[in-house]
Amino acid sequence: MNRDSGTYAGKQFIRGGRNKVRTVLFMSIMSAIQYHPQLKPMYERMVTAGKPKKEAMVACMRKQLTILNTMVKNGTFWDEKMA
């Protein structure tokens, strides 16, 4: 839900979640969208489809977080087939 006043329609910001985790994920995605074999094509596909770059980055952050949570849950290390 937007918190806009009157006719003003400003940009929306992500305020929820843990700030430090969000910051670390964002910084890691900056590198991942350039080099990661699974996340780079995902990012490029979304941007080509017309998504804003930051929105595509947030989607990649969520994908990366899902992969990391699964690794912690299963006690496994990185595996190319997992992504």
MIZA-435277 format. One record per atom (N, C-alpha, C): atom name; x negated, y, z negated; residue in one letter. Coordinates in nm, 4 decimals. Atoms other than C-alpha are relative to their C-alpha. Example, Ala and Ser with C-alpha at 12.3 -4.5 7.8 and 13.67 -1.06 7.14 Angstrom:
BEGIN
N:-0.0890:-0.1190:0.0000:A
CA:-1.2300:-0.4500:-0.7800:A
C:-0.0900:0.1200:0.0000:A
N:0.0820:-0.1190:0.0060:S
CA:-1.3670:-0.1060:-0.7140:S
C:0.0770:0.1090:-0.0730:S
END
This chain:
BEGIN
N:-0.0842:-0.1172:0.0000:M
CA:0.0000:0.0000:0.0000:M
C:-0.0887:0.1235:0.0000:M
N:0.0777:-0.1226:-0.0099:N
CA:-0.1353:0.3384:0.0987:N
C:0.0360:0.0969:-0.1109:N
N:-0.0233:-0.1040:0.1003:R
CA:-0.1723:0.6178:-0.1525:R
C:-0.0129:0.1362:0.0664:R
N:0.0078:-0.1250:-0.0739:D
CA:-0.1298:0.8945:0.1015:D
C:0.1020:0.0987:-0.0537:D
N:-0.0867:-0.1053:0.0499:S
CA:0.0247:1.2257:0.0086:S
C:0.0503:0.0836:0.1168:S
N:-0.0560:-0.0824:-0.1068:G
CA:0.2612:1.4079:0.2435:G
C:-0.0322:-0.0556:0.1364:G
N:0.0327:0.0429:-0.1361:T
CA:0.1445:1.3964:0.6028:T
C:-0.1454:-0.0452:0.0117:T
N:0.1400:0.0410:-0.0021:Y
CA:-0.2179:1.3210:0.5084:Y
C:-0.0101:-0.1517:0.0071:Y
N:0.0228:0.1440:-0.0131:A
CA:-0.3280:0.9782:0.6233:A
C:-0.1509:-0.0222:0.0045:A
N:0.1449:0.0155:0.0088:G
CA:-0.6858:0.9260:0.5035:G
C:-0.0438:-0.1433:0.0197:G
N:0.0558:0.1337:-0.0138:K
CA:-0.9158:0.6295:0.5337:K
C:0.0239:-0.0788:-0.1273:K
N:-0.0202:0.0888:0.1140:Q
CA:-0.8579:0.3313:0.3073:Q
C:-0.1341:-0.0602:-0.0403:Q
N:0.1250:0.0536:0.0511:F
CA:-1.1375:0.1974:0.0883:F
C:0.0277:-0.1246:-0.0830:F
N:-0.0104:0.1186:0.0837:I
CA:-1.1965:-0.1366:-0.0800:I
C:-0.0440:0.0395:-0.1404:I
N:0.0333:-0.0379:0.1367:R
CA:-1.1847:-0.0727:-0.4529:R
C:-0.0049:-0.1215:-0.0926:R
N:-0.0103:0.1168:0.0865:G
CA:-1.1196:-0.4208:-0.5910:G
C:-0.1253:-0.0854:0.0021:G
N:0.1118:0.0931:0.0045:G
CA:-1.3633:-0.6893:-0.6859:G
C:-0.1182:0.0544:-0.0772:G
N:0.1206:-0.0395:0.0729:R
CA:-1.7062:-0.6766:-0.8414:R
C:-0.0906:0.0811:0.0917:R
N:0.0760:-0.0936:-0.0817:N
CA:-1.9055:-0.3824:-0.7121:N
C:-0.1359:-0.0557:0.0413:N
N:0.1336:0.0512:-0.0323:K
CA:-2.2472:-0.5516:-0.7296:K
C:0.0067:-0.1141:0.1006:K
N:-0.0160:0.1117:-0.0943:V
CA:-2.1274:-0.8650:-0.5505:V
C:0.0351:0.0539:0.1380:V
N:-0.0401:-0.0607:-0.1270:R
CA:-1.9608:-0.6543:-0.2809:R
C:-0.1195:0.0661:0.0683:R
N:0.1174:-0.0675:-0.0553:T
CA:-2.2803:-0.4518:-0.2347:T
C:-0.0995:-0.1005:0.0564:T
N:0.0942:0.1025:-0.0466:V
CA:-2.5008:-0.7617:-0.2050:V
C:0.0529:-0.0675:0.1261:V
N:-0.0584:0.0623:-0.1193:L
CA:-2.2612:-0.9241:0.0435:L
C:-0.0097:0.0928:0.1204:L
N:0.0051:-0.0955:-0.1108:F
CA:-2.2484:-0.6078:0.2536:F
C:-0.1416:0.0097:0.0553:F
N:0.1384:-0.0116:-0.0460:M
CA:-2.6275:-0.5774:0.2671:M
C:-0.0459:-0.1273:0.0715:M
N:0.0399:0.1243:-0.0667:S
CA:-2.6694:-0.9451:0.3574:S
C:0.0679:-0.0137:0.1362:S
N:-0.0713:0.0065:-0.1281:I
CA:-2.4090:-0.9148:0.6332:I
C:-0.0645:0.0909:0.1033:I
N:0.0685:-0.0895:-0.0942:M
CA:-2.6022:-0.6245:0.7860:M
C:-0.1062:-0.0778:0.0780:M
N:0.1003:0.0825:-0.0663:S
CA:-2.8769:-0.8759:0.8646:S
C:0.0647:-0.1183:0.0723:S
N:-0.0619:0.1214:-0.0548:A
CA:-2.6506:-1.1755:0.9286:A
C:0.0669:0.0245:0.1349:A
N:-0.0687:-0.0246:-0.1275:I
CA:-2.4541:-1.0090:1.2099:I
C:-0.0988:0.0200:0.1141:I
N:0.1014:-0.0111:-0.1043:Q
CA:-2.7813:-0.9667:1.3964:Q
C:-0.0686:-0.1330:0.0283:Q
N:0.0833:0.1196:-0.0157:Y
CA:-2.9439:-1.3062:1.3388:Y
C:0.0668:-0.1330:-0.0331:Y
N:-0.0588:0.1258:0.0467:H
CA:-2.7152:-1.5668:1.1767:H
C:0.0699:-0.0717:0.1158:H
N:-0.0547:0.0705:-0.1164:P
CA:-2.6213:-1.8375:1.4314:P
C:0.1520:-0.0184:-0.0018:P
N:-0.1454:0.0136:0.0046:Q
CA:-2.2587:-1.8674:1.3087:Q
C:0.0702:0.1346:-0.0166:Q
N:-0.0682:-0.1261:0.0288:L
CA:-2.1769:-1.5177:1.1851:L
C:-0.0152:0.1034:0.1112:L
N:0.0207:-0.0956:-0.1092:K
CA:-2.3238:-1.3215:1.4776:K
C:0.1068:-0.0142:0.1086:K
N:-0.1056:0.0128:-0.1016:P
CA:-2.0835:-1.4712:1.7383:P
C:0.1378:0.0393:-0.0532:P
N:-0.1283:-0.0367:0.0603:M
CA:-1.7910:-1.4261:1.4983:M
C:0.0165:0.1517:-0.0009:M
N:-0.0030:-0.1457:0.0048:Y
CA:-1.8759:-1.0579:1.4500:Y
C:0.0183:0.0577:0.1403:Y
N:-0.0076:-0.0517:-0.1371:E
CA:-1.9291:-0.9970:1.8231:E
C:0.1364:-0.0261:0.0625:E
N:-0.1322:0.0327:-0.0524:R
CA:-1.6017:-1.1727:1.9099:R
C:0.1052:0.0971:-0.0531:R
N:-0.0990:-0.0891:0.0604:M
CA:-1.4048:-0.9555:1.6680:M
C:-0.0140:0.1430:0.0517:M
N:0.0219:-0.1360:-0.0504:V
CA:-1.5646:-0.6290:1.7851:V
C:0.0444:0.0096:0.1455:V
N:-0.0427:0.0022:-0.1404:T
CA:-1.5067:-0.7245:2.1496:T
C:0.1519:-0.0008:0.0113:T
N:-0.1465:0.0059:-0.0001:A
CA:-1.1423:-0.7939:2.0646:A
C:0.0628:0.1320:-0.0438:A
N:-0.0525:-0.1310:0.0352:G
CA:-1.1093:-0.4343:1.9427:G
C:0.0079:0.0306:-0.1484:G
N:-0.0007:-0.0269:0.1440:K
CA:-1.1503:-0.4667:1.5660:K
C:-0.1048:0.1066:-0.0318:K
N:0.1043:-0.0937:0.0441:P
CA:-1.3323:-0.1808:1.3929:P
C:-0.1192:-0.0773:-0.0559:P
N:0.1214:0.0710:0.0408:K
CA:-1.6925:-0.2744:1.3131:K
C:0.0002:-0.0341:-0.1482:K
N:0.0015:0.0269:0.1439:K
CA:-1.6495:-0.2420:0.9375:K
C:0.0995:-0.1102:-0.0354:K
N:-0.0985:0.1057:0.0246:E
CA:-1.3384:-0.4620:0.9457:E
C:-0.0565:-0.1362:0.0394:E
N:0.0640:0.1246:-0.0427:A
CA:-1.5314:-0.7272:1.1390:A
C:-0.1075:-0.0421:-0.0999:A
N:0.1021:0.0311:0.0997:M
CA:-1.8130:-0.7028:0.8835:M
C:0.0628:-0.0567:-0.1268:M
N:-0.0677:0.0489:0.1203:V
CA:-1.5702:-0.7528:0.5943:V
C:0.0499:-0.1426:0.0220:V
N:-0.0432:0.1366:-0.0305:A
CA:-1.4292:-1.0623:0.7675:A
C:-0.1191:-0.0964:-0.0074:A
N:0.1210:0.0826:0.0087:C
CA:-1.7844:-1.1975:0.8003:C
C:-0.0448:-0.0161:-0.1449:C
N:0.0336:0.0089:0.1419:M
CA:-1.8464:-1.1170:0.4330:M
C:0.0854:-0.1059:-0.0675:M
N:-0.0904:0.0987:0.0596:R
CA:-1.5429:-1.3240:0.3396:R
C:-0.0398:-0.1413:0.0418:R
N:0.0443:0.1316:-0.0489:K
CA:-1.6614:-1.6137:0.5573:K
C:-0.1268:-0.0437:-0.0740:K
N:0.1242:0.0319:0.0697:Q
CA:-2.0066:-1.5968:0.3983:Q
C:0.0275:-0.0354:-0.1461:Q
N:-0.0336:0.0272:0.1397:L
CA:-1.8564:-1.5858:0.0489:L
C:0.0657:-0.1368:-0.0152:L
N:-0.0643:0.1312:0.0020:T
CA:-1.6410:-1.8906:0.1268:T
C:-0.1045:-0.1111:0.0118:T
N:0.1071:0.0984:-0.0172:I
CA:-1.9491:-2.0807:0.2448:I
C:-0.0820:-0.0123:-0.1285:I
N:0.0806:0.0014:0.1228:L
CA:-2.1471:-1.9804:-0.0660:L
C:0.0752:-0.0639:-0.1160:L
N:-0.0802:0.0611:0.1066:N
CA:-1.8626:-2.0748:-0.3022:N
C:0.0073:-0.1516:0.0161:N
N:-0.0044:0.1438:-0.0267:T
CA:-1.8371:-2.4167:-0.1360:T
C:-0.1330:-0.0655:-0.0351:T
N:0.1319:0.0541:0.0329:M
CA:-2.2120:-2.4685:-0.1711:M
C:-0.0179:-0.0134:-0.1510:M
N:0.0115:0.0052:0.1463:V
CA:-2.1977:-2.3867:-0.5434:V
C:0.0893:-0.1097:-0.0564:V
N:-0.0961:0.0999:0.0482:K
CA:-1.8896:-2.6049:-0.5971:K
C:-0.0512:-0.1421:0.0215:K
N:0.0461:0.1348:-0.0338:N
CA:-2.0437:-2.9068:-0.4238:N
C:-0.1444:-0.0262:-0.0415:N
N:0.1396:0.0161:0.0388:G
CA:-2.3976:-2.8460:-0.5488:G
C:-0.0895:-0.0347:0.1172:G
N:0.0770:0.0296:-0.1206:T
CA:-2.5354:-2.8530:-0.1946:T
C:-0.0821:0.1208:0.0429:T
N:0.0803:-0.1053:-0.0588:F
CA:-2.7910:-2.6518:-0.0020:F
C:0.0573:0.0344:0.1365:F
N:-0.0491:-0.0445:-0.1299:W
CA:-2.7419:-2.4701:0.3278:W
C:-0.0081:-0.1118:0.1027:W
N:-0.0064:0.0985:-0.1071:D
CA:-2.6359:-2.6949:0.6148:D
C:0.0649:0.0678:0.1197:D
N:-0.0511:-0.0648:-0.1211:E
CA:-2.5848:-2.5688:0.9716:E
C:0.1421:-0.0444:0.0339:E
N:-0.1315:0.0543:-0.0355:K
CA:-2.2777:-2.7935:1.0126:K
C:0.1115:0.0555:-0.0881:K
N:-0.1016:-0.0481:0.0933:M
CA:-2.1007:-2.6320:0.7159:M
C:0.0755:0.1212:0.0534:M
N:-0.0638:-0.1214:-0.0495:A
CA:-2.0310:-2.3013:0.8892:A
C:0.0781:-0.0342:0.1228:A
END
